[in-house]
Amino acid sequence: QGDMQSPSEQFSVDIVGETGTSSGAVSYVGDGQYIVEYTLIKAGSYKIHVKTGGTDIYCGNGEERKCSPFDLDVLPGPTVTEMCEAESDESPPFSEDSIVEARVGEIGTIYVMAKDAYGNNRRIGGDIFSAIFLNMADTGVQYRGNVFDQEDGSYRVTYSIPISGTYVVSITLNGESVQHCVGASGDRWDARQYDGKSVYSSPHFCSDNNSLSPLTVIHSDMHPTSSTI
C-alpha cells in the first residue's frame, strides 16, 4: 500500500530468475492500493523486488528485516499431451531401447515425462497415461503396459509380451499420443525442458507418429531344459 496521493510510478516491480529479469506493470487502483501484472512462462524460483525510489520496501520492518525481495515459486502449467515425451532407459543394466526392441517374456521399461504447454517438466503426478501394444499382424492381439505414477511428473511403463512379432506402441493421455523418443542422445528424458530462453521443441529423435517406430519383439535365448526336438 502506498501514498494515496502518489502516482502509479511510485513503485517498480522486478521479477528476477535464473534466466533473467522481467518487470511487472504497476497500476494504481485507488485508496492507496496498487496492482501488479506480470507473465512468467518458465517454471522455477524467482525473487520479486518491490522498490520505491530505487530501494526495496521495508514493510515497516527496518532495513535489516525488510520484506522485499519476496520469494516466488512458479509452478508448471497443466499437462499438454503433445509436449510429453516417452523414452527408454538404455543406461546399465538396460541394453535395449524398449520402445522399439524387446525379447519375449522379458520386462521392458519406458519412461514418460509430462510437460506443460511451454515444455516445463511437471513436478507432480496425477495424469492417467495408458500404454497399449498392438500386434501389427493380428490386431486382435494386444497387451497393456503397467503405468506407475512416480509422483514427480514422470511415469514408468513396464510391459512383458509373450508372443514375438511387430507391435505398435501407443502411449496416450486423454486419447492423444505422446512423443516417442527413439535412439536418444544428449540430455535424458527427465533433464530436457524449457530453458526460459528458446521456445522448447522435442529433439529430432522424437515423433508423435508411433507407426514410424514399431516395437520388434524377438524370441529370448534358447532354454535347453524346455527345448524339444
TALIN-V30979 format. One record per backbone hydrogen bond with DSSP energy under -0.5 kcal/mol. CO is the residue of the C=O (numbers start at 1). NH is the residue of the N-H. Records with the same first field share a line. If there is no record, write none. Layout:
CO=NH  NH
//
This chain:
3=6
7=10
8=11
10=53
12=51
13=24
14=16  49
15=17  22
16=47
17=20
20=17
22=15
24=26
25=37
27=29  35
30=33
32=2
33=29  30
35=27
37=25
41=43
44=74
46=72
47=16  49
48=50  69  70
49=14  51
50=57
51=12
52=55
55=52
57=68
58=61
62=65
63=66
70=48
72=46  74
73=75
74=44
79=81
80=83  84
81=84
84=179
85=113
86=181
87=111
88=90
91=94
96=98
97=100  101
100=216
102=218
103=106
108=159
109=89
110=157
111=87
112=114  155
113=85
114=122
115=80
116=119
118=200
119=194
120=116
127=129
128=174
130=172
131=145
132=134  170
133=135  143
134=168
138=141
140=142
141=135
143=133
145=147
146=148  158
147=149
148=150  156
153=114
154=150  152
155=112  157
156=148  158
157=110
158=146
159=108
161=105
165=217
166=136
167=169  215
168=134  170
169=171
170=132  172
171=178
172=130
173=176
176=173
179=86  181
180=182  207
181=88
188=191  192
198=195
203=206
205=182
207=180
208=210
209=212
210=213
211=214
214=216
215=167  217
216=102  218
217=165
218=104
222=224
223=226  227
224=227
//
